[in-house]
Amino acid sequence: TGKLVRTLVELALLIGVMLTFFLSWQVPPMPANKPRNDDLVASDRKRSELSNLVVRGRAGQVEVSEQQLKAFLNSLSMDAPASGWIVFTPQTVRMELREGSVRIFLWGELRLGGDLKKQVYMTYDTIPRIGHGQFSEEPQGGSIGSLPILPLLVSKADIVRSFMAGVFAKMDNDRRTLSQLSRVTIDDRKVTIENQPKAR
């Protein structure tokens, strides 16, 4: 009986490992989503409006639509990967707004040892927050392929954070501007960013 139980446990573990690898390697097709030029122009204008609120210390709010955010993300160039035994090359980033949160979609190529190459797909759910002079993201979960990742694991997983860092690094100037504003709210159509300077 003990041997049978041990065999069943080992079989279950093997199936679990195989299922994990299978789910994590699933890659949906990359969307052929070319943003409209007027959305890109509008996103640049909204970024200037936010900067002006900070520089002039004025109260106000700026609404950015989902399409304008998509156009901005699509305009970001991806950095060339550093050399190493494991190299990830980001290729396409997309996003969608949800009620109170943002979902980032990332497609890329993972190269192991210079010879083995595999397309990789990840998602990252986060709640952007502004407070105490900081702009931050609160992880809400994500996935590698079709394998879901719990929020706690997303915040602790180096692989997810390092892959996504390449995307967020391109937004350093925007993050500095956002950190000086007051509030961000999100629904499934737009992001509203407010500035309420403290009275002196």
Secondary structure, 3 states (H helix, E strand, C coil): CHHHHHHHHHHHHHHHHHHHHHHHCCCCCCCCCCCCHHHHHHHHHHHHHHHHHHHHCCCEEEEEEHHHHHHHHHHCCCCCCCCCCEEEEEEEEEEEEECCEEEEEEEEEEEECCCEEEEEEEEEEEEEEEECCEEEEEEEEEEECCEEECHHHHHHCHHHHHHHHHHHHCCHHHHHHHHCCCEEEECCCEEEEEECCCCC
